[in-house]
Amino acid sequence: MKRDIPDIHEFSASKRISLSRIMDFTSTANPLGPPAKARSAIRKNLRVLDLSPDPQARYLVRAIARTEGVPEENVLVGERLETLVAAVLHAFGARTLLIEAPYPAYLRDLLEGPEEPRFFPLDGREGFRLDPSRFAGEMRHCDAAILGWPSFLSPGTLFRDAVQGIISEAGEHNTLLIVDETLKGYSGTPSLAADILRKEGCVVMGSLGEYYSLAGLPVSYIIGTAAVIENIRRRRMVTPPGTLAAAAATASLRDPAFPARTRTFMEQERSFIVAGLRRIPGISFSTTVCGSFIVTLADSPSRSLETFGRYRIIVDDLGDTRTLFFPVKDHKWNARYLKTLKNIMGAPGQ
């Protein structure tokens, strides 16, 4: 059940057009772009590029620890998320990995490792809701599992008691539980880091490249007990973020205005998208807890979904050509997506 998620670089090469002309609707990156403080930090740190990056990323670790309310000794930072997760799986000797399906595009490279993926399918007819009891049961057959908190598709977040049950089940069966909190900034979901610090077999992971729109300067982190973090360090070398990446991520976490700007922008654009979707015949749609949309083609489209590509739009069909993942982007992109979808469904122009 690995997904064939379009890659913007492959699309660019095949069409022979620059990345800046492509609208990528597979990505959950913040449409506002990096925070103002991150941009300023990048400019300032250009002056020290002749120096090696801090191998312990001290300022970044401190910023993440303060943001998540945990001691610094419980935080480990690295570059790309899949590399950091690979270090965790190696430290625990995990070979089989349970993961929800469909999974977000930012996790696609993670599944290219040596671990054997086992997929836990989410049913679109049920709103892609995760059944915690079934998920806990499937974990018994795996060495490790990744749980989205929040899920990028579900309309709501699991109750905390349900997650506590999954955490307990993982402990009873010696399954490593990795809680993915990459998208919690969009939903306002409270972190599980404090709960994880009492469990040796659980960690929280996150990538700052999505919410803070810093995928080009990758920074990811793991939060776990001090013993778990030390075990990871001892068994696998983790490359720290580069100078610009660490500076941008640290500044992003210290930009108090950015979350409010994001909320305001997303609310305005969601209203615009809802109004646009309601004018397109032959579809139904729902909103996810992270503010994106799931569009279902109830009627057969008049044109192929490849029509999106002709307008330099990359879409994520979630492995089903009748179901589209529609993350909120900037206004111009959203308008082009809606116009193209309307065209595909054969709606008359206005």
C-alpha positions in Angstrom: 0.0 0.0 0.0 2.9 2.4 -0.7 1.5 5.5 -2.4 2.7 6.9 -5.6 2.8 10.5 -4.4 3.9 12.9 -7.2 7.3 14.5 -6.6 7.7 18.2 -7.5 11.3 17.7 -8.7 10.3 14.8 -11.0 7.4 16.8 -12.3 9.7 19.8 -12.9 12.2 17.7 -14.8 9.5 15.9 -16.9 7.8 19.2 -17.9 11.0 21.2 -18.1 9.7 24.0 -16.1 11.1 25.7 -12.9 9.9 24.8 -9.4 8.6 28.3 -8.9 5.9 27.7 -11.6 4.5 24.5 -10.1 1.6 24.5 -7.6 2.2 21.5 -5.3 -1.0 20.4 -3.6 0.6 17.3 -2.1 2.5 19.3 0.4 1.3 20.4 3.9 3.8 23.2 4.1 2.4 26.5 5.5 1.2 28.7 2.7 2.4 31.8 4.5 6.0 30.7 4.0 8.7 30.9 6.7 8.0 33.3 9.7 9.5 36.8 9.5 11.9 36.0 12.4 13.2 33.0 10.5 13.9 35.0 7.4 15.7 37.6 9.5 17.7 34.8 11.3 18.8 33.4 7.9 20.1 36.8 6.7 22.0 37.4 10.0 23.6 33.9 10.0 25.0 34.3 6.5 27.8 36.1 8.2 28.9 33.0 10.1 28.8 30.4 7.3 32.6 30.1 7.5 32.1 28.4 10.9 31.0 24.8 11.4 27.5 24.2 12.7 27.1 23.4 16.4 27.1 19.6 16.6 24.7 19.8 19.6 22.5 22.5 18.1 22.2 24.0 21.6 20.0 27.0 20.9 17.6 24.9 18.8 17.4 22.1 21.4 16.7 24.8 24.1 13.9 26.4 21.9 12.2 23.0 21.3 12.4 22.0 24.9 10.8 25.3 26.0 8.1 25.1 23.4 7.2 21.5 24.3 7.7 21.9 28.0 10.3 19.2 28.5 14.0 19.2 29.8 16.7 19.7 27.1 18.1 16.2 27.8 14.9 14.7 26.4 15.3 16.4 23.0 17.3 15.1 20.0 17.4 17.1 16.8 18.5 16.2 13.3 18.0 17.1 9.7 15.5 15.0 7.7 12.8 13.3 9.6 13.3 9.9 7.9 16.9 9.8 8.9 16.1 10.6 12.5 13.3 8.0 12.6 15.7 5.4 11.1 18.1 6.1 14.0 15.3 5.5 16.5 14.2 2.2 14.8 17.8 1.1 14.7 18.3 1.9 18.4 15.2 -0.3 19.3 16.1 -3.0 16.8 12.7 -2.5 15.0 12.2 -4.3 11.7 8.5 -4.2 11.1 6.7 -0.8 11.2 3.0 -0.2 11.4 1.8 3.1 9.8 -1.6 4.5 8.9 -2.6 4.6 5.2 -3.0 6.9 3.5 0.1 8.6 5.0 1.2 12.2 4.4 3.6 13.1 1.6 6.3 14.2 4.0 6.6 10.6 5.2 7.1 8.9 1.8 10.9 8.8 2.0 10.7 7.2 5.5 9.2 4.0 3.9 12.2 3.5 1.6 14.3 2.1 4.5 15.0 -1.5 5.4 12.1 -1.8 7.8 9.1 -3.8 6.6 6.0 -1.5 6.5 2.7 -2.8 7.6 -0.2 -0.6 6.7 -3.2 0.2 8.9 -5.9 1.3 6.3 -8.2 4.2 7.1 -11.6 4.1 5.4 -12.5 7.2 3.5 -16.2 6.3 3.8 -15.8 6.6 7.6 -14.0 10.0 7.4 -10.5 8.4 7.7 -11.1 8.0 11.4 -8.7 5.8 13.3 -10.2 3.0 15.4 -7.8 3.0 18.5 -8.8 -0.5 19.5 -8.0 -2.0 16.1 -4.8 0.0 15.8 -3.7 -1.2 19.3 -4.4 -4.8 18.2 -2.4 -4.5 15.0 0.6 -3.1 17.0 1.0 -6.5 18.7 2.3 -7.9 15.4 4.9 -5.2 14.8 8.1 -4.0 16.4 7.2 -0.3 15.9 4.3 1.9 15.0 3.8 5.5 13.9 0.6 7.3 15.1 -0.3 10.6 13.6 -1.3 13.1 16.4 -3.2 14.7 14.7 -3.9 12.7 11.6 -3.6 14.7 8.4 -6.9 13.2 7.1 -9.2 12.7 10.0 -11.9 15.3 10.8 -11.0 15.2 14.5 -8.3 14.2 17.0 -8.5 11.0 19.1 -9.5 11.5 22.7 -6.6 11.6 25.0 -7.8 8.5 26.9 -7.8 6.5 23.6 -4.2 7.5 22.9 -3.3 6.6 26.5 -4.7 3.2 25.8 -2.6 2.8 22.6 0.5 3.9 24.6 -0.3 1.3 27.3 -0.8 -1.4 24.7 2.5 -0.6 23.1 4.2 -0.9 26.5 2.6 -4.3 27.3 3.7 -5.8 24.0 7.2 -4.1 23.7 6.2 -2.2 20.6 8.0 1.1 20.0 5.4 3.8 19.6 6.4 6.9 17.6 3.8 9.7 17.9 4.0 12.1 14.9 3.2 15.6 16.0 4.4 17.3 12.8 1.0 18.9 12.0 -0.2 19.8 15.5 0.4 23.5 14.9 -2.5 23.6 12.5 -4.9 21.9 14.8 -3.9 23.2 18.1 -3.6 19.7 19.4 -1.7 19.6 22.7 1.5 17.7 22.7 1.9 14.2 24.2 5.5 14.9 25.1 4.8 15.0 28.9 3.0 11.6 28.7 5.8 10.1 26.6 8.5 11.1 29.2 7.2 8.4 31.5 7.5 5.6 28.9 10.8 4.1 27.8 9.2 2.6 24.6 7.6 5.7 23.3 8.9 8.9 21.6 7.4 12.0 20.0 8.7 13.0 16.6 8.1 16.1 14.5 9.4 18.0 11.4 9.5 21.8 11.6 9.5 22.0 7.8 5.7 21.7 7.4 4.2 24.2 9.8 7.0 26.7 9.5 7.5 26.1 5.8 11.2 25.2 6.1 11.4 22.0 4.0 14.4 23.4 2.2 16.2 23.8 5.5 15.2 20.5 7.1 15.0 20.2 10.9 13.3 17.4 12.8 13.3 16.3 16.4 12.7 13.4 18.7 11.4 13.7 22.3 11.8 10.7 24.7 13.2 9.7 28.0 16.8 10.7 28.7 17.7 7.0 28.5 16.1 6.6 25.1 17.8 9.7 23.7 21.2 8.5 25.0 20.6 5.1 23.5 19.9 6.6 20.1 23.0 8.8 20.3 25.2 5.8 21.3 23.9 3.5 18.5 23.6 5.8 15.5 25.3 9.1 14.7 22.7 11.8 14.0 23.7 14.7 11.8 22.7 18.0 13.3 21.0 20.7 11.3 23.2 23.1 9.4 23.8 26.6 10.5 21.0 28.3 8.5 18.5 25.5 9.3 19.1 25.6 13.0 18.9 29.4 13.1 15.7 29.5 11.0 14.0 26.8 13.1 15.0 28.4 16.4 13.7 31.8 15.3 10.5 30.2 14.1 9.7 28.7 17.4 10.3 32.1 19.0 8.0 34.0 16.7 4.8 34.5 18.8 2.9 36.3 16.0 3.2 33.4 13.4 0.6 31.0 14.8 -2.0 33.8 15.0 -1.2 34.9 11.4 -1.5 31.3 10.3 -4.9 30.8 12.0 -6.3 34.0 10.5 -5.1 33.2 7.0 -6.3 29.6 7.1 -9.8 30.7 8.3 -10.1 33.2 5.5 -8.9 30.8 2.8 -11.1 27.9 4.0 -14.1 30.1 3.7 -13.2 31.0 0.1 -12.5 27.3 -0.7 -15.8 26.1 0.9 -17.7 28.7 -1.2 -15.9 27.5 -4.3 -16.4 23.8 -3.7 -20.1 24.3 -3.2 -20.4 25.7 -6.7 -18.8 22.6 -8.3 -21.4 19.9 -9.2 -20.8 16.2 -8.7 -18.5 16.4 -5.7 -18.7 16.2 -1.9 -16.1 17.4 0.6 -15.2 17.5 4.2 -12.6 19.3 6.4 -9.8 17.7 8.3 -8.7 18.6 11.8 -5.6 20.3 10.3 -7.8 22.5 8.1 -7.3 20.8 4.8 -10.1 19.3 2.6 -11.0 15.9 1.3 -12.8 16.1 -2.0 -14.8 13.1 -3.2 -15.9 12.9 -6.9 -19.4 11.5 -6.5 -20.0 11.7 -10.3 -17.7 10.6 -13.1 -15.5 13.5 -14.2 -15.9 14.9 -17.7 -12.1 15.2 -18.0 -9.1 13.2 -16.6 -7.4 14.3 -13.4 -4.3 14.7 -15.6 -5.9 18.0 -16.5 -4.4 19.4 -13.3 -0.9 18.6 -14.6 -1.6 20.6 -17.8 -2.0 23.6 -15.6 1.2 22.8 -13.6 -0.8 21.6 -10.6 0.3 18.5 -8.6 -2.5 16.8 -6.7 -2.6 13.9 -4.2 -5.4 11.5 -5.0 -4.7 9.4 -1.9 -4.4 6.3 -4.1 -8.0 6.6 -5.2 -8.7 8.7 -8.3 -12.1 9.6 -6.9 -10.7 11.1 -3.6 -8.5 14.2 -3.6 -6.5 15.7 -0.7 -6.8 19.5 -0.9 -4.5 21.4 1.5 -5.0 25.1 1.8 -2.5 27.1 -0.2 -2.2 30.8 -1.0 -5.2 32.5 -2.6 -4.0 32.4 -6.2 -3.2 28.7 -6.0 -6.5 27.8 -4.3 -8.4 29.8 -7.0 -6.6 27.9 -9.8 -7.3 24.5 -8.1 -11.0 25.3 -7.8 -11.2 26.5 -11.4 -9.4 23.4 -12.7 -11.5 21.0 -10.6 -14.7 22.8 -11.9 -13.4 22.3 -15.4 -12.7 18.6 -14.8 -16.2 18.0 -13.5 -17.7 19.6 -16.6 -19.3 22.6 -14.9 -20.1 25.5 -17.3 -17.9 28.6 -17.0 -19.2 31.8 -15.5 
